[in-house]
């Protein structure tokens, strides 16, 4: 059974998601939160498998809450699935950069939401590739973005790890990268995991964002 914490500052919206998930197979709603700080506190107490996180909330927003939840050490990792109303949203970009496992629009159909929760609970990433890429392109290499936010250097990576990082940044799957580099898919997975460990990353979205921020991938290319 996948344990889910539902976070949204709008009571009716939150109640709607809770009601939907309570009748979904394989899912148990273990808690609710009306703001980011309450979400952090509830996540620490309940240790849910998945947090369904509203991103725009007064006070502690979903980005800060995501960072704090994912930073907490636990033998049972919690995944964050972000909910948004806006297509290109800087808050969503920040949440993905912080390690959220994916995002969905709030008008998502019930079966899609349930499938998404099962996907990220299994440790996989969930993204709408075209929307994610447009989102990341919109918020990387912006002239008004502080230089300090342009990400860590890649000097710690081997040449092969850097190349794999670039191809992940272009949106390629491990299978596609394996075909491109003429290596096994397991070898690609090893390179990806080693690069993530060296760079302190926890999700594929963070890899994509870093590939753009570091200049490995050029927006619009």
C-alpha positions as CSV (number, residue, x, y, z in Angstrom):
1,X,0.0,0.0,0.0
2,X,1.4,3.4,-1.0
3,X,1.0,6.0,1.8
4,X,0.3,9.5,0.5
5,X,0.3,12.9,2.2
6,X,-1.9,15.5,0.4
7,X,-0.8,19.1,0.6
8,X,-3.0,22.0,-0.7
9,X,-3.9,25.4,0.9
10,X,-7.4,25.3,-0.6
11,X,-9.7,23.1,1.5
12,X,-12.0,22.1,-1.3
13,X,-9.2,21.2,-3.7
14,X,-7.4,19.2,-1.0
15,X,-10.7,17.4,0.0
16,X,-11.2,16.5,-3.6
17,X,-7.8,14.9,-4.0
18,X,-8.2,13.1,-0.7
19,X,-11.6,11.7,-1.7
20,X,-10.3,10.6,-5.1
21,X,-7.2,8.8,-3.6
22,X,-9.1,7.1,-0.8
23,X,-11.0,4.9,-3.3
24,X,-7.9,4.3,-5.5
25,X,-6.5,0.8,-5.5
26,X,-3.2,0.4,-3.6
27,X,-3.2,3.9,-2.1
28,X,-3.8,5.0,1.4
29,X,-4.1,8.7,2.4
30,X,-2.3,9.0,5.7
31,X,-2.5,12.7,6.2
32,X,-3.3,16.2,4.9
33,X,-1.6,19.6,5.2
34,X,-2.8,23.1,4.4
35,X,0.6,24.7,4.0
36,X,4.3,24.0,3.5
37,X,5.4,24.0,7.1
38,X,2.6,21.7,8.1
39,X,3.6,19.4,5.2
40,X,7.2,19.3,6.5
41,X,6.0,18.4,10.0
42,X,3.6,15.8,8.8
43,X,6.1,14.2,6.5
44,X,8.6,13.9,9.3
45,X,6.0,12.3,11.5
46,X,4.2,10.1,9.0
47,X,7.0,9.3,6.6
48,X,4.7,8.8,3.6
49,X,5.9,7.2,0.4
50,X,4.6,10.1,-1.7
51,X,3.7,13.8,-1.0
52,X,1.2,15.3,-3.4
53,X,2.5,18.9,-3.1
54,X,0.7,22.1,-4.1
55,X,3.4,24.5,-5.2
56,X,2.0,27.9,-4.7
57,X,1.0,28.4,-1.1
58,X,1.2,31.4,1.3
59,X,3.9,31.2,4.0
60,X,6.1,28.2,3.4
61,X,5.6,27.4,-0.3
62,X,5.8,24.0,-2.0
63,X,9.4,24.6,-3.1
64,X,10.8,25.2,0.4
65,X,8.7,22.4,1.7
66,X,10.0,20.0,-1.0
67,X,13.6,21.0,-0.2
68,X,13.1,20.3,3.6
69,X,11.3,17.1,3.1
70,X,13.9,15.6,0.7
71,X,16.7,16.9,2.9
72,X,15.5,14.9,5.9
73,X,17.4,11.7,6.4
74,X,15.3,8.6,6.5
75,X,15.6,4.9,5.8
76,X,12.3,5.2,3.9
77,X,12.7,7.9,1.2
78,X,9.8,10.1,0.4
79,X,9.0,11.2,-3.2
80,X,7.4,14.5,-4.0
81,X,4.9,14.9,-6.8
82,X,4.2,18.6,-7.5
83,X,0.8,19.9,-8.6
84,X,0.6,23.1,-10.6
85,X,-2.0,25.3,-12.3
86,X,0.5,27.0,-14.6
87,X,2.4,25.5,-17.6
88,X,5.7,27.4,-17.4
89,X,6.0,28.1,-13.7
90,X,9.2,29.2,-12.0
91,X,8.1,27.6,-8.8
92,X,7.8,24.2,-10.5
93,X,11.2,24.6,-12.0
94,X,12.6,25.3,-8.6
95,X,10.9,22.2,-7.1
96,X,12.2,20.0,-9.9
97,X,15.7,21.5,-9.3
98,X,15.2,20.7,-5.6
99,X,14.6,17.0,-6.4
100,X,10.8,16.6,-6.9
101,X,10.1,13.4,-8.9
102,X,7.7,15.1,-11.3
103,X,4.8,17.4,-11.7
104,X,1.2,17.3,-13.0
105,X,-1.4,19.9,-13.7
106,X,-4.2,20.2,-11.1
107,X,-6.8,19.3,-13.7
108,X,-5.2,15.9,-14.2
109,X,-7.7,13.0,-14.7
110,X,-8.1,10.6,-11.8
111,X,-6.5,7.6,-13.5
112,X,-3.5,9.7,-14.6
113,X,-2.9,10.9,-11.0
114,X,-3.2,7.4,-9.6
115,X,-0.8,6.0,-12.2
116,X,1.6,8.9,-11.5
117,X,1.7,8.1,-7.8
118,X,2.4,4.4,-8.4
119,X,5.2,5.4,-10.8
120,X,7.1,7.7,-8.5
121,X,6.5,5.4,-5.5
122,X,8.4,2.8,-7.4
123,X,11.3,5.1,-7.6
124,X,10.8,6.2,-11.2
125,X,10.7,9.8,-12.5
126,X,7.5,11.3,-13.9
127,X,7.6,14.1,-16.4
128,X,5.8,15.3,-19.5
129,X,9.0,15.6,-21.5
130,X,7.9,18.4,-23.8
131,X,6.6,20.5,-21.0
132,X,9.5,19.8,-18.7
133,X,12.0,20.8,-21.4
134,X,10.2,24.0,-22.2
135,X,10.0,24.7,-18.4
136,X,13.7,24.2,-17.9
137,X,14.7,26.2,-21.0
138,X,12.5,29.0,-19.8
139,X,14.3,29.3,-16.4
140,X,17.9,28.5,-17.3
141,X,20.5,30.8,-18.8
142,X,18.2,33.7,-18.1
143,X,20.1,37.0,-17.9
144,X,18.3,37.9,-14.7
145,X,19.1,34.7,-12.9
146,X,21.9,35.1,-10.4
147,X,25.2,33.7,-11.4
148,X,25.4,31.7,-8.2
149,X,22.4,29.7,-9.3
150,X,24.0,28.4,-12.4
151,X,24.9,25.1,-10.8
152,X,28.1,23.2,-9.7
153,X,31.0,22.6,-12.0
154,X,31.4,19.3,-13.8
155,X,35.2,18.8,-13.2
156,X,34.5,15.9,-10.9
157,X,33.0,13.8,-13.8
158,X,34.8,11.6,-16.2
159,X,34.5,12.4,-19.9
160,X,32.0,9.5,-20.4
161,X,29.9,10.7,-17.4
162,X,29.8,14.2,-18.9
163,X,28.7,12.9,-22.2
164,X,25.9,10.8,-20.6
165,X,24.8,13.9,-18.6
166,X,24.6,15.8,-21.8
167,X,22.4,13.2,-23.5
168,X,20.1,13.0,-20.5
169,X,19.9,16.7,-20.6
170,X,18.7,16.4,-24.2
171,X,15.8,14.3,-23.0
172,X,17.1,10.9,-24.1
173,X,16.2,7.7,-22.2
174,X,18.9,5.3,-21.0
175,X,18.0,3.0,-23.8
176,X,18.4,5.8,-26.4
177,X,21.8,6.8,-24.8
178,X,23.0,3.2,-24.9
179,X,22.2,3.1,-28.7
180,X,23.9,6.4,-29.2
181,X,27.1,5.4,-27.4
182,X,27.0,1.8,-28.4
183,X,27.1,0.5,-24.8
184,X,24.7,-1.5,-22.7
185,X,21.8,0.1,-20.9
186,X,23.2,-1.1,-17.6
187,X,26.4,0.7,-18.3
188,X,24.5,3.9,-19.0
189,X,22.6,3.5,-15.8
190,X,25.9,3.1,-13.9
191,X,27.3,6.3,-15.4
192,X,24.1,8.2,-14.6
193,X,24.1,7.0,-11.0
194,X,27.8,7.8,-10.5
195,X,27.3,11.3,-12.0
196,X,24.3,11.9,-9.7
197,X,26.3,10.8,-6.7
198,X,29.2,13.0,-7.5
199,X,27.0,16.0,-8.1
200,X,24.7,15.5,-5.2
201,X,21.6,15.0,-7.4
202,X,18.6,12.9,-6.7
203,X,16.4,13.0,-9.8
204,X,16.6,13.0,-13.5
205,X,15.0,16.4,-13.7
206,X,18.0,17.8,-11.7
207,X,20.3,16.3,-14.3
208,X,18.4,18.0,-17.1
209,X,18.4,21.4,-15.3
210,X,22.1,21.1,-14.6
211,X,22.9,20.2,-18.2
212,X,21.2,23.5,-19.3
213,X,22.7,25.5,-16.4
214,X,26.2,24.3,-17.1
215,X,26.0,24.9,-20.8
216,X,26.2,21.2,-21.8
217,X,22.8,21.7,-23.6
218,X,21.8,24.9,-25.2
219,X,18.2,26.2,-25.0
220,X,16.4,25.7,-28.3
221,X,19.0,23.3,-29.6
